[in-house]
């Protein structure tokens, strides 16, 4: 299966449930994981149904993780967290576990959809993000008679404490291609979530994912927590090219230098673990390198180099 499997957009209609089941079946077969088809179909049916009934458009379906631990994700634009099911199979449950009708009645009023997901998964949970949420599960080989506890993560608190370093200077990223920059933000966000979920669900299997997650966190602490929503609104109002302005401190130089190394480590990790995530394009790689180098140059007192000049230099070096 190619590493850059595109997400499947879904309409908020019942027909999307059938389309989702067929799509994940095809993905499982492409991965050589025929053993996951039954639980994948069951879990994705419930997640897509929940997104249609309780989420907001746009809705899309993707498969991430690795071949050993594939993760099925349903994205929607609502930031309302899913209502977690109460487990009737736990000790002390007040229902008759031998009475299927009683179990069905309980699940119908206590989050049946996510209950079925939890019973079909080796791991599952939700990530609440700035502009929506992702509810995900890793399909098991058989449906169980007990629940797996969810892994719930959320965005940073926009009102959390953050202090501007007193020696901060204005950094101007000049004449940025807005469409390319937005695609880079999307890829960056996907990689951040990928590493974070691998670290939380499989810390023993992917120790480098946890290390990279800590490095990402250290980098993002250099900026106000509310910077990204402001930036995205700015980009929506911009034309095809715009200048982006940030504040940065020379004391953060080691963090920015580390970021250049970190992206290379992330690429190596994605390749070695055969992640089912979208790979960075050559243009995105060049843009990220330019951005981080501009932070380093300008905090050292040097003048900005506009993005088009970087593109021309890149094209000339590629041609030679």
C-alpha positions in Angstrom: 0.0 0.0 0.0 1.4 3.4 -0.8 2.3 5.6 2.1 0.4 8.6 0.8 -3.2 7.2 1.0 -5.5 10.2 0.6 -8.5 10.6 2.9 -12.0 9.7 1.7 -14.4 12.7 1.8 -17.9 11.6 3.0 -21.3 13.3 2.5 -23.5 13.5 5.6 -25.9 10.8 4.3 -26.6 7.1 5.1 -24.9 6.0 1.8 -21.6 7.2 3.3 -21.7 4.4 5.9 -21.7 1.8 3.1 -19.0 3.6 1.2 -16.8 3.8 4.4 -17.1 0.1 5.0 -16.1 -0.8 1.4 -13.2 1.7 1.6 -11.7 0.3 4.8 -12.1 -3.3 3.6 -10.1 -2.4 0.5 -7.4 -0.7 2.6 -7.2 -3.7 4.9 -6.7 -6.0 1.9 -4.1 -3.7 0.4 -2.2 -3.9 3.7 -2.4 -7.6 3.8 -4.5 -7.4 7.0 -7.5 -9.5 6.0 -7.8 -10.4 9.7 -8.9 -6.9 10.6 -11.8 -6.6 8.0 -14.7 -7.6 10.3 -13.8 -5.3 13.2 -12.8 -2.5 10.7 -16.2 -2.6 9.1 -18.1 -2.7 12.4 -16.1 0.1 14.0 -16.1 2.4 11.0 -19.9 2.0 10.5 -20.5 3.3 14.0 -18.0 6.2 13.8 -19.3 7.4 10.5 -22.9 7.1 11.7 -22.0 9.2 14.8 -20.3 11.8 12.7 -23.4 12.1 10.4 -25.8 12.3 13.4 -23.8 14.3 15.9 -20.9 15.9 14.0 -20.5 18.7 11.5 -19.4 18.7 7.9 -17.0 18.3 6.3 -16.5 14.6 7.2 -13.6 12.5 6.0 -12.2 9.1 6.6 -8.6 8.1 6.7 -6.2 5.3 7.7 -3.0 6.2 9.5 -0.6 4.4 11.9 1.5 1.5 10.6 0.8 -1.8 9.0 1.2 -3.5 12.4 -1.0 -0.9 14.1 -3.3 0.6 11.5 -5.6 3.3 12.8 -9.0 4.2 11.2 -9.9 7.9 11.8 -13.1 9.8 11.2 -12.7 13.6 11.1 -15.5 16.1 11.4 -15.7 19.9 12.0 -17.4 19.7 15.5 -15.3 20.2 18.6 -17.9 18.6 20.8 -16.2 15.5 22.4 -17.9 12.2 21.9 -20.1 10.9 24.7 -18.2 7.9 26.1 -20.1 4.7 26.7 -20.6 3.2 30.1 -19.3 -0.4 30.1 -22.0 -2.9 31.1 -19.4 -5.7 31.2 -17.4 -4.3 34.1 -17.6 -5.9 37.5 -20.7 -4.9 39.4 -22.8 -4.1 36.3 -26.5 -3.9 37.1 -27.6 -5.9 34.0 -27.8 -9.6 33.2 -24.8 -10.3 31.0 -26.5 -13.5 29.7 -29.5 -11.6 28.5 -28.8 -10.2 25.0 -32.0 -8.2 24.9 -31.0 -6.5 28.1 -27.5 -5.8 26.8 -28.9 -4.3 23.6 -31.3 -2.1 25.5 -28.5 -0.8 27.7 -26.2 -0.1 24.7 -29.0 1.7 22.9 -29.2 4.3 25.7 -25.6 4.4 26.8 -23.5 5.2 23.7 -24.1 2.0 21.6 -22.0 3.3 18.7 -18.8 3.9 20.7 -19.5 0.8 22.7 -19.2 -1.3 19.6 -16.1 0.6 18.6 -14.5 -0.1 22.0 -15.4 -3.8 21.7 -13.9 -3.9 18.2 -10.6 -2.1 19.0 -7.2 -2.8 20.5 -7.0 1.0 21.1 -9.4 3.9 20.4 -10.1 7.5 21.4 -10.6 11.0 20.2 -8.4 14.1 19.5 -10.1 17.5 19.9 -8.3 19.9 17.6 -8.6 23.6 16.8 -11.2 23.2 14.1 -12.8 19.9 14.8 -12.1 16.4 16.1 -10.8 13.1 15.1 -12.4 9.9 16.5 -10.3 6.9 15.9 -9.8 3.2 16.6 -7.3 0.4 15.9 -9.3 -2.6 14.7 -8.9 -5.9 16.6 -9.0 -9.3 15.0 -12.1 -10.3 16.9 -15.0 -8.5 18.7 -14.5 -8.7 22.5 -16.9 -8.9 25.3 -15.3 -6.0 27.2 -14.3 -2.4 26.5 -10.9 -0.8 25.9 -10.5 2.5 27.7 -10.2 5.4 25.3 -7.2 7.7 24.8 -8.6 11.3 24.9 -6.4 14.3 23.9 -7.2 17.9 23.3 -5.8 21.2 22.0 -3.6 23.4 24.2 -5.6 25.9 26.4 -5.5 29.2 24.4 -5.5 31.0 27.7 -2.6 29.1 29.2 0.4 31.0 30.6 2.8 32.3 27.9 5.4 35.0 28.3 7.0 36.9 25.5 10.8 36.9 25.9 12.0 40.5 26.4 14.6 40.3 23.6 12.1 39.1 21.0 12.4 40.6 17.5 10.0 40.7 14.6 10.6 38.0 12.0 9.0 38.6 8.6 8.5 35.7 6.2 8.2 37.6 2.9 6.1 36.8 -0.1 4.9 33.4 1.1 2.8 31.2 -1.3 -0.4 31.0 0.8 -1.7 27.7 -0.7 1.6 26.0 -0.2 1.9 27.4 3.4 -1.6 26.1 4.2 -0.8 22.6 2.8 2.3 22.6 5.0 0.3 23.5 8.1 -2.1 20.6 7.3 0.8 18.1 6.8 2.5 19.4 10.0 -0.8 19.0 12.0 -1.2 15.4 10.7 2.3 14.5 11.6 1.9 16.0 15.1 -1.2 14.0 15.7 0.3 10.9 14.3 3.4 11.0 16.5 1.3 11.9 19.6 -1.2 9.1 19.2 1.6 6.5 18.5 3.4 7.7 21.6 0.2 7.4 23.7 -1.1 4.2 22.4 2.2 2.3 21.7 4.9 4.0 23.7 6.9 0.7 23.9 6.7 0.0 20.2 7.6 3.5 18.9 9.8 5.3 21.5 11.1 7.8 19.0 7.5 9.0 18.5 7.4 10.2 22.1 10.8 11.9 21.8 9.7 13.7 18.6 6.5 14.7 20.3 8.5 16.4 23.2 10.6 18.2 20.6 7.5 19.5 18.8 6.1 20.7 22.1 9.3 22.6 22.9 9.2 24.3 19.6 5.5 25.3 19.8 6.1 26.8 23.3 8.0 29.6 21.5 4.7 31.0 20.3 1.5 32.1 21.9 -1.1 29.3 22.1 -3.6 31.5 20.3 -1.2 32.2 17.3 -2.4 29.4 15.0 -6.1 30.3 14.9 -5.1 33.9 14.3 -2.7 32.9 11.5 -5.4 30.7 9.8 -7.9 33.6 9.8 -5.2 35.8 8.4 -4.4 33.3 5.6 -8.1 33.0 4.7 -8.2 36.8 4.2 -4.9 36.9 2.3 -4.4 36.7 -1.5 -2.2 34.1 -3.3 0.9 35.7 -1.7 1.4 37.3 1.7 3.9 38.3 4.3 3.7 36.4 7.6 5.0 38.2 10.8 6.1 36.4 14.0 8.0 37.3 17.1 11.1 35.2 18.1 14.0 35.5 20.4 17.7 34.8 19.7 17.5 32.7 22.9 15.3 30.3 21.0 18.0 29.7 18.3 18.8 26.2 19.7 15.1 25.2 19.5 14.9 26.3 15.8 18.1 24.6 15.0 16.8 21.4 16.6 13.6 21.7 14.5 15.6 21.3 11.3 17.1 18.1 12.6 13.8 17.0 14.0 12.0 17.1 10.6 14.8 14.9 9.2 14.3 12.5 12.1 10.6 12.5 11.5 11.1 11.7 7.8 13.4 8.8 8.7 10.9 7.5 11.3 8.0 7.7 8.8 10.1 5.7 6.2 11.4 3.1 8.7 8.1 2.4 10.3 6.2 2.6 7.0 3.7 5.1 8.4 0.4 5.3 6.5 0.6 9.1 6.5 1.0 11.6 3.8 4.7 12.3 3.0 6.0 15.8 2.7 6.3 17.1 -0.8 9.6 18.6 -2.0 8.0 22.0 -2.0 6.8 21.6 1.6 10.3 20.5 2.7 11.9 23.5 1.0 9.4 25.9 2.6 10.0 24.5 6.1 13.7 24.7 5.7 13.4 28.3 4.5 11.1 29.3 7.4 13.4 27.9 10.1 16.5 29.4 8.4 14.7 32.7 8.3 14.0 32.6 12.1 17.8 31.9 12.6 18.9 34.6 10.2 16.6 37.3 11.3 17.1 36.8 15.0 20.8 37.2 14.2 20.0 40.7 12.7 20.0 39.8 9.0 17.4 41.0 6.5 14.6 38.8 5.2 15.1 36.8 1.9 11.7 36.6 0.1 10.3 33.1 -0.6 10.3 33.5 -4.5 14.1 33.9 -4.5 14.4 30.6 -2.5 12.2 28.8 -5.1 14.3 30.1 -8.0 17.5 29.0 -6.3 15.9 25.6 -5.6 14.8 25.2 -9.2 18.3 26.1 -10.5 20.1 23.7 -8.2 17.6 20.9 -9.2 18.2 21.6 -12.9 22.0 21.4 -12.5 
